[in-house]
Amino acid sequence: MNPLFYVAASILFNTCSHLFLKKGVVKVANLPFTAPSVSLPQVYSTQPAIWIGILLNGIAAFFWLIALSIADLSYAFPFLSINYILIPLGAHLLFKERISRLRLFGIIVICSGVLVIALG
C-alpha cells in the first residue's frame, strides 16, 4: 500500500490525540482543587478525554511505524508538519482559540514547504 496512506493515518490520529488531550486538560483546569491530598496526576487520570488522547497517540505511532517500514524517513518525516496546520485549525474550531495573521502566515509557509517536498 502507498506509504502516504500510513503517514496520513498517523497524522490524523496524532491530530485527534492532541485535541483530546487539550479537551481533557481544559476540564481539569476548570475543576476546583479543594482537596490538598489529591495530586494533579490523579486528577488527570480521571479524565476520559486524556485516556482517549493517549490511546490515539499510540495508534498514530503504530501507523507511523508502518509508514517508516516502507518509506524513507527523509520522505515521510516532512509530512508530519501537516500537524502544524491541522492542530491549530482544530483548536480554533473546537476551543475557539485565535489564529493570528502571523500564525496563519506561518501555516501557509509550512504548507508550501510540504508541497515542495511532496513534489520533489
C-alpha positions in Angstrom: 0.0 0.0 0.0 1.1 3.6 -0.6 3.2 4.9 2.4 1.3 8.2 2.3 -1.8 6.3 3.5 0.0 5.3 6.7 1.6 8.8 7.0 -1.8 10.4 6.6 -3.4 7.9 9.2 -0.6 8.8 11.6 -1.2 12.5 11.1 -4.9 12.2 11.6 -4.7 10.1 14.8 -1.9 12.4 16.1 -4.0 15.5 15.5 -7.1 13.9 17.2 -4.9 12.8 20.0 -3.7 16.4 20.8 -7.2 17.7 20.6 -8.5 15.1 23.0 -5.6 15.8 25.4 -6.4 19.5 25.3 -10.0 18.8 26.0 -9.0 16.7 29.0 -6.7 19.2 30.5 -9.2 22.0 30.0 -11.7 20.0 32.0 -9.1 19.6 34.7 -8.3 23.3 34.7 -11.9 24.0 35.4 -12.1 21.7 38.4 -11.9 23.2 41.9 -8.8 21.9 43.7 -10.2 21.9 47.3 -8.7 18.7 48.5 -4.9 19.1 49.1 -4.5 15.3 49.3 -5.4 15.0 45.6 -2.5 15.3 43.2 -2.7 16.6 39.7 -1.7 13.3 38.1 -4.6 11.7 40.0 -7.0 14.3 38.6 -5.6 13.9 35.1 -6.1 10.1 35.2 -9.8 10.6 35.9 -10.4 12.4 32.5 -11.6 10.0 29.8 -10.5 12.6 27.1 -6.9 12.3 28.3 -7.0 8.5 28.1 -8.6 8.7 24.6 -5.8 11.1 23.6 -3.1 8.7 24.9 -4.8 5.8 23.0 -5.0 7.8 19.8 -1.3 8.8 20.2 -0.4 5.1 20.4 -2.5 4.3 17.2 -0.7 7.2 15.5 2.7 5.7 16.5 1.6 2.3 15.1 0.7 3.8 11.7 4.0 5.8 11.7 6.0 2.7 12.3 4.3 1.0 9.3 5.0 4.1 7.2 8.7 4.1 8.2 8.9 0.4 7.3 8.0 1.1 3.6 9.2 4.7 3.1 12.4 6.7 3.5 12.4 8.7 6.7 13.6 11.7 4.7 10.5 11.4 2.6 7.9 10.7 5.3 9.1 12.9 8.1 8.3 16.3 6.5 4.7 15.4 6.1 4.4 15.4 9.9 4.5 19.2 9.7 0.9 18.9 8.5 0.1 18.6 12.2 1.2 22.2 12.4 -1.8 23.0 10.2 -4.4 20.7 11.5 -3.9 21.2 15.2 -4.3 25.0 15.2 -7.3 24.6 12.9 -8.9 22.0 15.2 -8.1 24.2 18.2 -9.7 27.1 16.5 -12.9 25.2 15.7 -13.2 23.2 18.9 -11.8 25.6 21.5 -12.3 28.9 19.9 -8.5 29.6 20.0 -7.5 32.6 18.0 -5.2 32.2 15.0 -3.3 35.5 14.4 -2.3 36.7 11.0 1.3 36.0 11.7 0.5 32.4 12.8 -1.7 32.0 9.7 1.2 33.2 7.5 3.5 30.6 9.2 0.9 27.9 8.5 0.9 28.9 4.8 4.7 28.7 4.7 4.6 25.2 6.2 2.0 24.2 3.6 4.3 25.5 0.9 7.2 23.6 2.2 5.3 20.3 2.5 4.2 20.8 -1.1 7.7 21.4 -2.3 8.9 18.2 -0.5 6.0 16.2 -1.8 6.7 17.2 -5.4 10.5 16.7 -5.0 
